[in-house]
Amino acid sequence: MPTRSTQRRPRRCRTEAINLEEVFRRFLVHGKVQGVFFRHSTRLEAERLAIRGIARNLPDGSVEVIARGTVPAMQELRVWLHRGPAQARVDAVQESDAGDLGSVPADFVIR
C-alpha cells in the first residue's frame, strides 16, 4: 500500500507557473533580412517552439514578427531573431509589448 508521502503530488514551483504564462511580443528586425528566407526560417523556428504569430516584410526593409508563446519559448525566439538564418545579417532587433495589436492566427503565418 502506498504511503502518504508517495501519494502527494509534486508542488509546482512559482517559476514553473510563470514560465507557462503566455506573452505577446512584437519584434522589428533590421539588417539584411529580406530576400534571405528570414520569414520562412522564422516560421520554422516558431513552429519548433510552439509559438503562434505572423512574420511580414515592411516597406523600410525590416521584418516585423508578432508572436504569442510561453516565456521560455519567447526567450529562445528572441535569441534566434538576433542571429537569423545563415543568409541574413541582423543589425538590430527592437522588441515591444504587442498587447494592443489584437489577436494572432492559430499557427505561425507569413504575410
Number of C-alpha atoms within 10 A of each C-alpha: 4 6 7 7 7 9 8 8 7 7 6 8 8 8 9 9 9 12 14 13 12 16 17 23 19 20 19 19 26 19 14 17 21 19 11 15 15 24 24 15 16 22 22 15 19 25 15 11 16 16 24 20 24 22 22 18 19 12 7 7 14 19 22 21 24 24 27 27 22 18 16 16 20 21 12 13 21 16 11 15 21 16 15 23 18 10 13 16 18 17 12 14 18 11 15 11 13 16 12 7 11 7 14 15 11 10 15 23 20 13 9
